[in-house]
Amino acid sequence: MNIKPAQKIFTLAILFLLAMLPAAAQTTAQTWVATWSASQQIPEPQNALPAADLEDATLRQIVHLSLGGATLRVHLSNSFGTEPLHFTSVHIARPLSASSAAIDPASDKALTFSGSSDVTIPAGAEYISDPIDYPVAALSNLAVTFHLDAAPARQTGHPGSRATSYYVHGDQVAAADLPAAKKVDHWYQIAGIDVATPQNAAAIVALGDSITDGHGATTNGNDRWTDVLARRLQTSPATRSLSVLNQGIGGNHLLTDGLGPNVLARFDRDVLAQTGVRTLIVFEGVNDLGGLTREHEATPAEHALLVRRILAAYQQVILRAHAHDITVIGATITPYTGSGYYHPGPASEADRQAINQWIRAAGHFDAVIDFDKTVRDPSRPDRMLPTFDSGDHLHPSPAGYRAMAESIPLSLFTR
């Protein structure tokens, strides 16, 4: 078959453009990475909102992002709901302050879900919004505001937000301020924020209990150890593309359901399902240790069994994470002698030491963060250094959280 000169030129031009596509794609390729998240649970009765307050209600909630991006999407959650939940509208905006319901009206944008401004999330499910071009800076705040026409049959949320949320009746999602709003320091029905970033970006998940969740941190101050780590990552070009996701739940256990599901039960949702996760920090176990003797003394056999079960749980976490090419870093359990809640004795301290020895030993975790060494009192290593103690001898103070974050070698995340 004869090819005319004009056709030949056209064909060559098309082939040239096709050949150039892979190189162009490499320079502009983007990937989704979570920049903020919160572990979902059923709010305890004292932390749930009255159903009447959620009838025809607007909730405005402020979250602190770790990684920036030009495009984002929002995860809404009905994970523990027992009936479908209808969101009539969902907006995002830039808040004027971390501790105020006021937003910049010019920044207010409506989200869509499959092109629609409303969405009904089935019971037990999560929904991700359509992507929206909305540049956000690393370490900035974002307000997520939604309207519900009817209260959830059962609420899903994160009680340990250490951030103030605002709620009023009526559809006021675009309001510049909510001066008459009621306030509560919990999050409800929001699970995560993703940003589109260059392909080398990734997320670090911190899986923990109240010490990760931030008990003792400053409300609206974003000074948990995970927040300080996120700030440190932004100071180095080698780690600037990494986000930090706080998947801590106050009162959480490795082995049993306490406040929120146990670690192995929530692992898929809180670790594997997080967008772009590449590294996992495991910092759990003190509630399992303290709980053994909180109500009564335990036998030596019960102590030994608990230690074996905790170590087995760590092994399960490592196994499941490695199956998804996730690097797993173990964090040693911090001292809690003197705690009025757990009042541990010598046997419980021996359990903690045995577990920390296993965490530090080679061949288990891929790397180790020694929080115990950072916060313990050198003269009384079973206790927290007073400078780092929030006062309950269990949870660190903001100074303690800062010391914990500053003790983490950033090289752990650049391997």
Backbone torsions as a table, in degrees:
resi	resn	phi	psi	omega
1	MET	NA	131.0	179.6
2	ASN	-84.1	133.3	177.4
3	ILE	-107.2	123.5	179.6
4	LYS	-65.3	150.7	-179.5
5	PRO	-54.0	-41.9	-178.8
6	ALA	-63.6	-40.9	178.8
7	GLN	-65.4	-38.9	-179.3
8	LYS	-63.6	-42.8	178.9
9	ILE	-62.1	-43.7	179.7
10	PHE	-62.3	-44.3	-179.6
11	THR	-62.8	-44.0	179.1
12	LEU	-63.1	-37.3	179.3
13	ALA	-64.6	-41.8	178.6
14	ILE	-63.9	-45.1	179.6
15	LEU	-61.6	-38.5	178.4
16	PHE	-63.2	-43.0	179.7
17	LEU	-65.4	-40.7	178.6
18	LEU	-64.0	-38.8	179.2
19	ALA	-65.9	-28.2	-179.1
20	MET	-82.0	-17.8	-174.5
21	LEU	-58.5	-47.5	-178.9
22	PRO	-57.5	-42.2	-179.8
23	ALA	-64.0	-41.3	178.7
24	ALA	-65.2	-39.8	-178.9
25	ALA	-63.2	-35.0	-179.4
26	GLN	-65.7	-29.5	-177.2
27	THR	-86.5	-20.1	-176.4
28	THR	-116.3	-2.2	-175.7
29	ALA	-59.9	139.2	179.3
30	GLN	-125.0	154.9	175.6
31	THR	-135.4	153.0	178.6
32	TRP	-86.4	134.8	176.7
33	VAL	-138.2	136.6	175.8
34	ALA	-69.6	134.0	177.8
35	THR	-107.3	-19.4	176.4
36	TRP	-151.8	145.6	174.0
37	SER	-157.5	164.4	175.6
38	ALA	-144.4	136.5	178.5
39	SER	-67.8	135.5	-177.6
40	GLN	-93.6	146.3	177.6
41	GLN	-157.2	175.0	172.4
42	ILE	-84.2	118.1	178.6
43	PRO	-59.7	136.1	175.9
44	GLU	-62.1	157.9	-176.6
45	PRO	-50.6	-39.5	-178.6
46	GLN	-75.0	-13.7	-179.7
47	ASN	-106.5	-6.4	177.2
48	ALA	-82.3	148.5	176.3
49	LEU	-81.3	146.3	174.3
50	PRO	-57.7	136.2	-177.5
51	ALA	-55.6	-37.0	-178.8
52	ALA	-62.3	-29.9	-179.6
53	ASP	-74.4	-15.6	-179.0
54	LEU	-104.5	7.3	172.7
55	GLU	-83.5	125.3	-176.9
56	ASP	47.7	62.0	-170.6
57	ALA	-125.7	145.9	171.7
58	THR	-108.8	129.6	174.8
59	LEU	-116.1	128.4	174.6
60	ARG	-115.7	123.8	-174.7
61	GLN	-131.1	139.0	-175.0
62	ILE	-111.1	130.9	179.2
63	VAL	-123.5	156.1	-176.8
64	HIS	-109.5	114.9	-176.6
65	LEU	-80.8	151.4	177.0
66	SER	-102.5	-38.1	-176.9
67	LEU	-117.0	142.6	178.8
68	GLY	-93.0	169.6	178.5
69	GLY	-175.9	167.7	-178.0
70	ALA	-93.9	-19.4	-178.9
71	THR	-132.6	142.8	-179.9
72	LEU	-140.6	168.8	172.9
73	ARG	-149.0	153.9	-171.9
74	VAL	-117.0	137.3	175.5
75	HIS	-98.3	121.0	171.8
76	LEU	-101.7	148.4	-173.8
77	SER	-127.0	135.8	166.9
78	ASN	-128.5	35.7	-169.7
79	SER	-59.8	-33.8	-180.0
80	PHE	-110.2	9.3	176.8
81	GLY	-70.0	149.3	179.2
82	THR	-103.8	-5.6	177.7
83	GLU	-139.1	158.0	174.7
84	PRO	-57.2	147.7	-177.5
85	LEU	-123.6	125.9	-175.5
86	HIS	-100.6	119.5	171.3
87	PHE	-99.7	116.5	-176.7
88	THR	-77.9	-27.5	176.7
89	SER	-162.7	148.7	-179.9
90	VAL	-137.6	127.8	-179.5
91	HIS	-124.8	156.9	169.1
92	ILE	-123.8	155.0	179.6
93	ALA	-163.1	166.8	175.9
94	ARG	-91.9	118.8	178.9
95	PRO	-73.6	151.3	177.9
96	LEU	-76.9	-21.0	-178.7
97	SER	-155.6	156.7	175.9
98	ALA	-73.1	-13.7	-176.0
99	SER	-124.8	36.3	-179.7
100	SER	-147.6	150.3	177.0
101	ALA	-82.7	-5.9	-177.0
102	ALA	-72.7	139.2	177.8
103	ILE	-125.3	165.8	170.3
104	ASP	-81.2	110.4	-175.7
105	PRO	-58.8	-31.2	-179.2
106	ALA	-67.9	-19.4	-178.6
107	SER	-93.0	-5.5	-176.2
108	ASP	-69.2	127.5	178.9
109	LYS	-136.6	142.6	177.2
110	ALA	-86.3	139.5	174.0
111	LEU	-92.0	156.7	174.8
112	THR	-127.0	160.6	179.4
113	PHE	-133.3	109.2	-172.6
114	SER	53.5	37.4	176.8
115	GLY	86.6	-6.7	-177.4
116	SER	-102.7	149.0	-179.4
117	SER	-80.5	-13.4	177.2
118	ASP	-119.0	164.3	-179.3
119	VAL	-153.2	141.4	173.6
120	THR	-113.7	118.0	-176.7
121	ILE	-97.8	124.8	179.4
122	PRO	-61.5	159.9	176.7
123	ALA	-59.2	134.4	177.4
124	GLY	79.3	8.8	-172.6
125	ALA	-116.2	171.9	175.8
126	GLU	-130.4	147.9	178.7
127	TYR	-126.0	142.8	177.6
128	ILE	-111.3	132.6	-179.2
129	SER	-70.0	165.9	170.2
130	ASP	-65.8	149.0	176.3
131	PRO	-61.7	145.7	177.0
132	ILE	-134.7	133.9	175.5
133	ASP	-70.1	110.4	-173.2
134	TYR	-158.3	88.6	-176.2
135	PRO	-61.6	130.6	175.5
136	VAL	-130.0	144.5	-179.7
137	ALA	-90.7	153.1	172.3
138	ALA	-58.9	142.6	176.2
139	LEU	65.7	22.3	177.6
140	SER	-99.6	169.7	179.2
141	ASN	-104.1	150.7	178.1
142	LEU	-136.0	134.3	175.6
143	ALA	-96.9	130.0	175.1
144	VAL	-114.3	120.6	-176.2
145	THR	-124.2	130.4	178.0
146	PHE	-137.4	161.0	178.4
147	HIS	-119.7	132.7	174.2
148	LEU	-111.6	134.0	175.6
149	ASP	-83.7	-24.3	178.2
150	ALA	-139.7	150.0	-178.0
151	ALA	-69.7	148.9	174.8
152	PRO	-61.3	143.8	174.6
153	ALA	-63.2	-36.8	169.7
154	ARG	-143.4	130.9	-174.5
155	GLN	-76.9	149.8	171.2
156	THR	-119.7	137.2	-179.2
157	GLY	-172.5	-167.5	178.2
158	HIS	-137.7	98.7	-175.7
159	PRO	-63.0	-31.7	-174.5
160	GLY	-87.6	47.8	-174.0
161	SER	-69.7	-31.9	-169.8
162	ARG	51.9	30.9	178.6
163	ALA	-144.0	143.0	-176.4
164	THR	-86.9	132.7	174.6
165	SER	-112.6	157.3	-172.6
166	TYR	-129.3	137.1	-179.5
167	TYR	-143.5	139.7	-178.9
168	VAL	-141.8	164.6	174.4
169	HIS	-84.1	152.3	179.4
170	GLY	92.2	164.5	179.0
171	ASP	-88.6	100.1	-178.9
172	GLN	-125.6	35.8	-173.7
173	VAL	-62.6	-28.4	-177.8
174	ALA	-99.4	5.8	-176.9
175	ALA	-63.7	139.1	179.2
176	ALA	-67.2	-26.2	178.0
177	ASP	-155.1	162.5	177.8
178	LEU	-128.6	70.1	-172.1
179	PRO	-63.1	-25.7	-178.5
180	ALA	-96.4	10.1	-174.3
181	ALA	-69.3	147.3	166.7
182	LYS	-79.5	156.0	-175.8
183	LYS	-123.5	147.6	175.5
184	VAL	-154.0	142.6	-177.8
185	ASP	-94.8	59.7	175.6
186	HIS	-144.1	161.6	170.9
187	TRP	-108.6	149.2	178.8
188	TYR	-136.2	132.8	168.5
189	GLN	63.8	11.6	174.5
190	ILE	-118.4	134.6	-171.4
191	ALA	-119.7	-27.0	-176.1
192	GLY	-173.9	163.2	173.8
193	ILE	-130.7	129.3	174.5
194	ASP	-109.5	149.4	171.8
195	VAL	-126.5	149.2	173.9
196	ALA	-86.2	125.0	-173.0
197	THR	-138.3	169.4	174.7
198	PRO	-57.1	158.2	-170.4
199	GLN	-65.1	-17.9	-179.2
200	ASN	-84.9	1.3	179.5
201	ALA	-76.4	154.1	179.8
202	ALA	-160.1	167.3	-178.8
203	ALA	-111.9	144.8	171.9
204	ILE	-108.2	120.7	177.8
205	VAL	-96.6	129.0	173.6
206	ALA	-104.4	108.5	-176.5
207	LEU	-100.2	115.1	-173.6
208	GLY	-160.8	-166.7	-178.8
209	ASP	-109.9	-145.9	-174.6
210	SER	-67.4	-23.7	179.5
211	ILE	-72.4	-28.2	172.1
212	THR	-83.3	-40.2	178.8
213	ASP	-60.3	-30.0	173.2
214	GLY	110.3	24.6	176.6
215	HIS	-57.5	125.4	-176.7
216	GLY	96.7	-9.9	175.4
217	ALA	-75.6	170.0	-176.6
218	THR	-84.3	125.5	177.0
219	THR	-59.3	128.2	-177.0
220	ASN	65.6	11.7	-177.5
221	GLY	-97.0	-15.0	179.9
222	ASN	48.4	55.5	178.7
223	ASP	-124.7	30.7	168.7
224	ARG	-67.8	165.5	-179.6
225	TRP	-65.4	-29.7	177.9
226	THR	-68.5	-35.3	177.3
227	ASP	-65.8	-43.0	179.7
228	VAL	-65.7	-38.8	176.3
229	LEU	-62.1	-42.6	179.0
230	ALA	-59.9	-40.3	178.3
231	ARG	-65.2	-42.1	179.0
232	ARG	-62.2	-40.4	-179.7
233	LEU	-61.0	-33.1	-178.6
234	GLN	-74.2	-11.4	-178.5
235	THR	-84.9	-11.0	-176.0
236	SER	-120.7	130.2	176.8
237	PRO	-57.8	-28.3	-177.9
238	ALA	-72.0	-20.9	-176.5
239	THR	-125.2	6.9	-174.4
240	ARG	-66.7	-16.8	-178.4
241	SER	-96.4	15.6	-178.7
242	LEU	-108.6	136.3	175.2
243	SER	-102.9	164.5	176.1
244	VAL	-125.3	124.8	-178.6
245	LEU	-111.7	119.4	-179.2
246	ASN	-87.3	105.6	177.3
247	GLN	-109.9	44.6	176.2
248	GLY	-91.2	145.7	174.7
249	ILE	-131.4	123.5	178.3
250	GLY	-60.2	131.6	179.5
251	GLY	80.0	8.8	-175.1
252	ASN	-74.5	151.0	-180.0
253	HIS	-122.2	155.5	169.7
254	LEU	-71.8	-39.5	-164.2
255	LEU	-109.2	-25.7	-176.3
256	THR	-132.3	156.4	175.2
257	ASP	-73.7	123.3	175.1
258	GLY	-119.3	-105.8	168.5
259	LEU	-93.8	108.1	-172.6
260	GLY	87.0	161.8	179.5
261	PRO	-65.4	154.2	177.3
262	ASN	-62.1	162.3	-173.6
263	VAL	-57.1	-44.5	-177.8
264	LEU	-68.5	-29.3	178.7
265	ALA	-75.4	-31.3	-177.1
266	ARG	-99.2	3.4	-172.7
267	PHE	-61.2	-44.5	-177.1
268	ASP	-62.0	-45.6	-176.8
269	ARG	-74.0	-41.7	-171.1
270	ASP	-89.0	-14.6	178.2
271	VAL	-120.9	-65.6	-172.3
272	LEU	-63.6	-33.1	-177.4
273	ALA	-83.6	-6.3	179.6
274	GLN	-71.1	136.0	-172.8
275	THR	-69.5	121.2	173.0
276	GLY	76.4	20.4	-177.2
277	VAL	-69.7	134.1	178.5
278	ARG	-126.0	-23.2	-177.8
279	THR	-135.5	142.3	178.5
280	LEU	-125.0	129.6	171.1
281	ILE	-105.8	122.4	-179.3
282	VAL	-104.2	116.8	-177.9
283	PHE	-136.7	73.8	-175.4
284	GLU	-138.7	155.0	171.8
285	GLY	137.3	-24.1	-175.6
286	VAL	-64.5	-33.0	-179.9
287	ASN	-72.6	-31.9	174.4
288	ASP	-66.1	-45.0	-179.8
289	LEU	-63.3	-50.1	-177.1
290	GLY	-67.2	-34.4	-177.0
291	GLY	-66.4	-25.3	-176.9
292	LEU	-61.7	-38.8	-175.1
293	THR	-115.7	14.6	-176.5
294	ARG	-65.6	-38.7	-177.0
295	GLU	-97.9	-27.2	-177.4
296	HIS	-162.2	164.4	178.0
297	GLU	-69.6	154.6	179.2
298	ALA	-117.5	154.1	179.4
299	THR	-77.8	160.5	174.5
300	PRO	-55.1	-37.2	179.2
301	ALA	-65.1	-37.4	178.8
302	GLU	-68.1	-38.9	175.9
303	HIS	-61.6	-47.0	-177.9
304	ALA	-64.0	-39.4	179.4
305	LEU	-65.4	-41.6	180.0
306	LEU	-62.2	-44.3	179.3
307	VAL	-60.0	-44.6	179.4
308	ARG	-61.6	-40.3	-178.2
309	ARG	-70.4	-36.5	177.0
310	ILE	-64.1	-46.0	179.3
311	LEU	-63.8	-37.2	177.3
312	ALA	-65.6	-36.8	177.7
313	ALA	-65.0	-42.8	175.0
314	TYR	-56.6	-43.7	-179.2
315	GLN	-62.7	-37.4	176.9
316	GLN	-64.8	-42.6	177.8
317	VAL	-60.0	-46.5	180.0
318	ILE	-61.5	-45.3	-179.0
319	LEU	-60.3	-47.0	-176.6
320	ARG	-70.1	-37.0	178.5
321	ALA	-68.4	-44.4	-179.2
322	HIS	-62.3	-30.7	177.6
323	ALA	-62.9	-18.4	179.2
324	HIS	-114.2	22.8	176.6
325	ASP	58.3	36.0	178.4
326	ILE	-102.7	126.0	174.7
327	THR	-72.6	135.8	-175.2
328	VAL	-117.2	121.2	178.8
329	ILE	-109.1	127.6	177.4
330	GLY	-93.6	137.9	176.8
331	ALA	-112.6	131.0	-178.9
332	THR	-67.8	150.3	-178.3
333	ILE	-78.1	130.8	-175.4
334	THR	-80.1	157.9	-177.2
335	PRO	-64.1	149.9	176.1
336	TYR	-145.6	17.7	172.3
337	THR	-61.6	135.8	-175.6
338	GLY	98.2	-9.6	178.7
339	SER	-62.2	124.6	176.9
340	GLY	-72.7	-18.8	179.4
341	TYR	-81.3	-42.6	-176.5
342	TYR	-105.7	-22.4	-178.5
343	HIS	34.5	63.3	-177.5
344	PRO	-71.6	148.0	175.9
345	GLY	-105.1	-171.7	-178.5
346	PRO	-58.1	-35.4	-178.7
347	ALA	-67.5	-39.4	178.2
348	SER	-68.3	-37.0	176.8
349	GLU	-66.1	-36.9	176.8
350	ALA	-64.5	-37.2	176.3
351	ASP	-61.7	-45.2	-179.7
352	ARG	-61.5	-43.6	179.6
353	GLN	-63.6	-39.9	179.8
354	ALA	-64.6	-40.8	-179.9
355	ILE	-68.6	-42.8	178.9
356	ASN	-63.8	-35.9	177.0
357	GLN	-62.2	-40.2	178.5
358	TRP	-66.6	-41.9	179.8
359	ILE	-61.3	-41.9	-177.6
360	ARG	-73.0	-23.2	-174.5
361	ALA	-68.5	145.7	178.7
362	ALA	-68.0	152.3	174.2
363	GLY	92.2	3.2	179.6
364	HIS	-110.9	-85.9	174.8
365	PHE	-78.1	159.5	178.8
366	ASP	-71.7	-25.6	177.6
367	ALA	-161.1	169.9	-175.3
368	VAL	-132.7	139.5	168.4
369	ILE	-113.2	120.3	-173.2
370	ASP	-96.0	75.2	178.3
371	PHE	-63.8	-33.9	177.9
372	ASP	-57.1	-48.8	-179.4
373	LYS	-62.5	-34.3	-176.8
374	THR	-69.3	-43.0	-170.0
375	VAL	-103.5	-9.6	-175.8
376	ARG	-74.3	154.8	176.9
377	ASP	-81.7	117.8	-177.4
378	PRO	-57.4	-30.4	-179.2
379	SER	-83.0	-21.2	177.0
380	ARG	-140.2	80.0	-170.7
381	PRO	-66.5	-8.3	175.0
382	ASP	-87.2	1.6	-179.3
383	ARG	-126.3	156.6	177.2
384	MET	-77.7	144.2	175.9
385	LEU	-59.6	129.6	-176.7
386	PRO	-52.8	-35.0	179.7
387	THR	-60.9	-29.2	-175.7
388	PHE	-102.5	2.9	-174.4
389	ASP	-92.3	131.3	177.5
390	SER	-72.0	-14.7	-179.3
391	GLY	120.8	-17.8	179.5
392	ASP	-99.1	1.4	177.8
393	HIS	63.4	19.2	177.6
394	LEU	-129.3	-44.9	-177.4
395	HIS	-104.1	137.0	175.5
396	PRO	-68.4	160.2	171.7
397	SER	-84.8	173.2	172.9
398	PRO	-52.7	-37.2	176.8
399	ALA	-64.6	-38.3	177.3
400	GLY	-65.9	-42.4	177.8
401	TYR	-62.2	-39.7	179.4
402	ARG	-64.6	-42.9	178.9
403	ALA	-63.1	-39.0	178.3
404	MET	-60.6	-48.7	-178.2
405	ALA	-65.0	-38.6	-178.0
406	GLU	-72.9	-16.4	178.7
407	SER	-82.0	-10.1	-175.7
408	ILE	-82.2	119.6	176.1
409	PRO	-67.8	122.8	179.5
410	LEU	-64.8	-19.1	178.2
411	SER	-63.1	-20.1	176.8
412	LEU	-59.3	-26.4	-173.5
413	PHE	-103.1	5.5	-178.3
414	THR	-115.4	12.6	-179.3
415	ARG	-71.6	NA	NA
